[in-house]
Amino acid sequence: LFLLFMTLLSLSSFLFFFFLMIRRPPRSTLSSSSAASDVYKRQMKARGELPEKKVKKPEPKVVVVEEESSELDDDWEAEADKLEAVETAEVVKAEAAAALDSRQVHRGRATHKHYDDENKEKLRSPICCVMGHVDTGKTSLLDRIRRTNVQKGEEGGITQQIGATFFPKENLVAATAELNLKYKYEQNLPGLLVIDTPGHESFANLRTRGSSICDVAVLVVDIMHGLEKQTLESIRMLRSQKCPFIIALNKVDRLYGWKPMENKDFATTLASQADHVKQEFRTKMAENRTAFAELGLNCELYYENSDMKSTISVVPTSAHSGEGISDLLLLMMELVQRFREGKVTYKNELQCTVLEVKPIEGHGTTLDVVLVNGELYEGDTIVVPGLNGPIKTQIRALLTPQPMKESRVKGEFVHHKMIRAAMGVKIAANDLEHAIAGTSLYVLHDDSDYDALVKDMGAEMSSILKDVDKSKPGVIVQSSTLGSLEALLAFLKDMKIPVSSANIGPLQKSHLNHAKAMREKDPKYAVVLAFDVTISEDVKKIADGITIFNAKIIYHLFDKFTEYNENYEKERLERLRKDAVFPVLLSISDVVHASDPIIISVKVAKGNLHLGTPLGVLKEGSMRRIGKVVGIQKDGKDQQLGKTFGDYTVKIVNESNLGTSFGRHFDKEDELIPIITRPSVEAVKNFKKELDQDSINLLAQLIKLQNIPPAPRR
């Protein structure tokens, strides 16, 4: 009975738990059902078939979302938590975007009130900077693309101000249509804004500014000359900015025997060339590849490049025949879309740089600007730095050149009510005569932000002029733009030439007065370096004794001043050499003529013997003057210098103490040394490069022996 009772009890317990199990749905089923329901509700909500619920906003916090796993997690509750975290992150992101969209403009870098949120995810036109050495054909390449002739209007054929050209999408698609049948690249960009940067290395600051707003760059290299000084400087800047770039190996038409094929892609053109032309191209390509490899950069022909991320693509081009142009345009668009799409996403944060200030007939003084991000509207209140302080004015007109034309070239302009980045824009407004090129443009929506803007502008100018010291001797610098002023100051700093005054705009009488005052302090620095500025006749009349170098090509200005500086230094050293007495120690070997003129044979024990050296002997603690060296001979031949350890015959003329003679006032046991003074010591210090360490030590001993007083404190 007991066993039967226990058996029935166990059976009833089993049935009871089994009944509970079949009545309760699986936990995973509940979770998946609710998740599916949530997805369904969200889909209904997106279609507008479900009223939107009020969701309690989560507290702002940083949410870290892990990458999605490749396999489904068995823990459905954990998956639900991940989904909730993603939704929370999206809400926080949306709130942050809404908060940003609601803020007013501060320091010209905030959203415009009538900005359409849908545009936030659209791509803007990328900005491409064309860089490279002087005369490599940068502007000529762009001329070929847009069929204009800017290059012939440049001073010396070199770009002196930055020019911007907009290439619309339809033109880019048409120009690359034939080649893209082969590669089938997607073309999603709205266009391309190309900035032609100056070629000389002394415009490094402008190019640095260009690189900082640059999405992709084209480095133009002359296939015949390879990497040159400015090319290396461009590479350094591009690497420092981490800007992707393409190498345009230009002037392939200069290869001997090259037969041009107008506007064809390069691979097609190369295939049609003679074997010896192909071989010369391969040789030049290998030379340039090696030069880049020495800089730690891999490069390859773009159609043979299997890894665009780590290997730079090379596009051979010809600005004269148009070969390789379609390759270059197509590759630029592909490079941006593949690696820089996030950077060229349109942002409503205003970023605008003034390139040039110039008068235009019918519009007055205008600003040429590059609008990198954000929008400009006709009627906006703008603030730009000016020569006499910040300029606050209102946009009267927004103008752009016809598509495919450069902003520097005169022609018909298109009027706009609104301009969206990226675009080269000409702004017409009042009171722009003294605006400074190279600075940032700000849009002001709230007058309360004006003081903050003024403070920022002052800080910007102060940073540029930090090396200008008005209290010390230095040259006077005058420039037409802020960018070229920066370039001049950077050049002079590298040359270790101090600057006492730096200004932007036409040369004025006050600037010359400063130069005249400098002539009293240090004549070497009574020089005005003027780049592309106006010098009136009145100013020229009062420039008596002041050296003014004015040039429209910046590297010509550098060359002029470098030549002036070298000549001035040469003349200064020639004057000082007459006063300088170089240290030397002579031992007497024999006597040829004992009285004036004294002719003796000597050995140069230390230092070097120079013509004109006053010699003497130390007798009883005082110097006895013998005379001045007027002749040095070795083996019967006249010498300009008696070198250390050499044996020479020396002729000495006694100019003051008549009657000094060998054997009576000095003999073979005496050592001859130069008679020095404090001025002669100060003069010889300018020739330190000509003195070895023994000579320097000897000079120190001579100063002590002859009790030369110390130099006066300055």
SETI-909292 format. One record per residue (C-alpha): y, z, x. Coordinates in steps of 0.05 Angstrom, whole numbers, plus 5000, padded with zeros to 4 digits. Example, Ala and Ser with C-alpha at 12.3 -4.5 7.8 and 13.67 -1.06 7.14 Angstrom:
491051565246
497951435273
END
This chain:
500050005000
504850175056
503549515091
504549135026
511149495013
513749325083
511748595075
515548535008
521648875038
521948395097
521047785051
526648015005
531448125064
529947435091
531247105023
537747495015
540647255083
538146545071
541746535004
548246765038
547646225091
546745645043
552545884999
557745915058
560245235087
559945155163
566045385200
567044715234
566844355167
572544785141
576644655203
575443905202
576843865128
583444225135
585343795196
583643155157
587743415099
593643545145
593242845173
592842555102
598842965081
602942735141
601242005125
603242105052
609642445075
611241865122
610541375064
615141795022
609741964971
610042704985
616243134981
618343415048
617144155056
622144615088
619144805155
621245435189
624245245255
620545545315
624245955366
626745505423
621945575481
618745175536
612144885512
607144635563
602344125533
596143965573
593743245579
588843025525
581643115544
577142505548
571742885509
572343255442
572544005448
567044355409
571944905391
575544605332
580245195327
582545065399
583744335380
588044565321
592045015367
593344425413
595544015354
600344565333
603144615404
604443865405
607943895337
612144495362
614044105424
616143515382
620443955337
623744285397
625043605428
627943345363
632443955358
634843865429
636443135416
640143315353
644143845389
645943345443
647842825391
652443325356
656343525418
663143215430
665142875495
666043335554
668643035618
667442345590
659942425590
657542575520
655542195457
660041765415
660741995343
658441345314
652341255358
645941015323
640041455339
635240875333
638240565396
636041155439
629140855451
631640145465
632039865535
638839705566
640039145614
637839375683
642939365740
641038965802
644739035868
644638455917
645038735988
644338496059
647738276123
654137866128
653137116114
645937166092
647636796027
648037355975
653837065935
651236355944
644636555911
648336825851
652736215850
646535785845
643836185787
650336175747
652635485772
659535755793
663035735860
665436445875
663336405947
668535885966
673936345938
671936925982
675737096045
671536836102
665936706053
664537456050
664737885987
670638365994
670438685924
664338815883
663138305828
658738375767
655037825729
651237895664
645137455653
642937445579
635637475561
635436765533
638036485599
633036885639
627336655595
629535935600
630435965675
623436245685
619735905628
615935395671
613735915723
611836435670
606735955641
602836135703
603936885705
605037045631
609437655644
612538005584
620137955580
622738535539
629338655575
635838485537
638738175600
640438315673
646938575703
647538365776
652538685824
654238295887
655738835939
659738706003
655738506063
658738896122
655939576141
662839896137
662539806062
656740296063
660040766014
660940215962
653840005972
651540725968
655340775903
652040125882
645140375900
646041015860
647140625795
642140095815
635540005779
632839475825
635639135887
634938465921
635338515997
637537836024
634837666093
636337036132
629536736150
632336476215
635537126239
631037666209
633238386205
640438496227
644939106232
647439106161
640338946136
637839586168
643539976137
641839696069
634539886077
636540596097
640740666034
635440375988
630140836017
634741446010
635941265936
628541105926
630640455894
625239905888
627439245919
625238535930
626338155995
629637475984
627837096048
633736616042
635535946075
628435666077
631734976073
633835066146
626635016169
625934376209
623433806166
624034186100
624133726039
627734075982
625234055910
631034245864
629834905826
622334905836
618335535846
616835675919
609235605918
609834905890
615234705940
611334986000
605034615980
608733955983
611434066054
608733756118
603734156159
608634306215
613734576164
608435026133
606635286202
613935436219
614635806154
608436226167
611036386237
617836616210
614437006154
609937356205
615937536248
619537846189
613238196165
612538516234
619938726235
619139086168
612539396191
616239706250
620640056199
614440316163
614939816106
609439346083
611538676055
607938056030
609337405994
609937605921
604337145897
599637435949
601738155936
596238535900
599739215902
607139175882
607839925883
606440025957
607939335985
614739005980
614638305950
617937745989
620937145952
623036565997
629236235969
634435705981
641435785952
642835045964
636834735928
635135305881
628035375905
625036065892
630636255843
626036265783
621036675824
626437175841
628837265769
621837335741
619737835793
626038255783
624538325708
617238475721
618838995774
623639365726
618839335667
612939565708
616140135748
623040285721
622440235645
623840975636
630240925678
633040335639
631940665572
638740665538
642441335540
648541505501
651341925558
657341535584
656941305656
662340825677
665140635746
671640265760
670539685808
677339355811
684439425786
687838745777
693338415736
690937865688
695737385655
696637555582
693338245589
697438595642
693939055691
686539125675
680439505700
673939165719
668539685705
660939725704
658540075642
651940375664
650340785602
653640955536
658740575495
666040395497
670140245435
676839905427
681840465414
678040985456
682441465496
680441405569
682341795632
682041495702
684441765769
691141475791
695441465854
700341945822
695342355783
690542245724
692241665677
691041785603
691341165561
688140795503
683640185507
687539595480
682139075490
674939035515
673638375549
667638045581
667037385616
662836835586
655436985598
652936775667
659936835697
662537355744
667837865724
672137685785
672736955765
678636745722
676936415656
676336525581
674437225560
670437455500
673738015459
669438595434
670539175387
664839555420
660939465485
654139785499
651139885568
649439585614
655139095621
660838885667
667138995626
674538855634
678939385601
686139225581
690539835570
697440095586
699540455650
693740225693
698039975751
696440585794
689140675774
684440775833
678540295841
671940615858
672741225813
669341435748
672241275680
672141815627
672641785551
676542355520
675142565448
678043265451
684743415485
682144095504
677543765555
683343435592
684644005640
677344025660
677443285674
683643345718
680243895758
674043465768
678242875791
681943305841
675343545869
672942825876
679042605916
678743235958
671643085978
673642396001
679642646041
676143246071
676542956141
684042796137
688043316176
695543226169
697043776219
693843416278
694842736311
691342166277
691941456252
694841266184
690040926135
692240496076
687340156029
687139775963
681140145933
677840815937
671340495960
674540136018
678440776035
671841146039
669040596083
674940626131
674641386135
667141376148
668040856203
673641246237
669541886233
663641536267
668441286321
671141996328
678141756312
682242286274
686042096210
692642446194
694342066130
690241666080
693141306019
691440795966
696240235946
701839835979
704640066046
711140456036
716840676081
714441396077
707941196109
711640886167
715841506175
709441886184
707241386237
713841456274
713042216276
706042096303
708841686360
712342316385
705942716381
700942216408
702841476416
695541266413
695241446340
701841126318
697740596284
697140386211
690440096188
691739716123
686139376084
688038856032
694739176016
701738886006
706838986062
713938826040
719238526085
723339176082
717339556109
716239046165
723539116187
723039866198
716239816232
719439786301
714540046353
709140186301
702739776306
700339536238
693639216229
692738876161
686638466142
683338206079
676438236110
674638946126
670438816188
676138396217
680439016210
675239416247
674838896302
682338896311
682839646316
676739686362
680039176408
686639556405
683140216420
679339926479
685639606508
689740246498
684340656531
683840166589
691340186600
691440946595
685841006647
689440526693
695640966690
691641596700
687741296758
694241246798
695041996790
687742186797
685242456865
677642426869
673842966907
671042746974
668843067040
669242667105
666542827174
669742477234
665142057277
670041717324
677341527333
680040817340
687540957338
690141667344
697241607317
700541297257
697040897230
691041327245
684540927247
678141337250
670741257237
668141737184
661841907145
662442067071
658742737065
660242856990
663542476935
666641776940
672741566980
677941176940
683840776965
690341166959
686941846969
691742337004
687742677060
688943317098
685543867137
685244607124
688444987182
689145737181
688845777105
693845227091
693344477082
695844017136
697443327108
694942747150
696642157106
694341667052
688241217057
690640497055
684440147080
676840217080
672239767121
664839717132
662139237184
668938917188
669438777113
674539097067
671839577014
674839856951
670540476953
667040887006
660441136976
656741776990
652941807057
656141157079
659541037147
666440717144
672640567185
678740857151
686140697161
690941277145
698441197139
702741817147
708341747097
711842417105
710142797168
711642297224
708242487288
701542727260
696142487306
688742557322
687343047379
693943417369
693743637297
686343537281
680043327317
672643147307
670843857288
675343837227
673043587159
677843167119
678943347046
683643066992
690143416976
690043566901
694943836849
694144066778
696443386749
691543026795
685943486772
687543366698
687742616711
681042596746
677842956688
678442306648
673641976697
668042476691
663041906682
664541696753
663042386782
656142646798
654543396797
655843476872
662743166863
664243636805
662144236846
666343986905
672443916860
671544636837
671344866910
677644466927
681344786869
679745476898
681245286971
688044996954
689845536903
691145046846
694045406786
690245376720
692144866667
697345106617
694745296549
696044796493
END
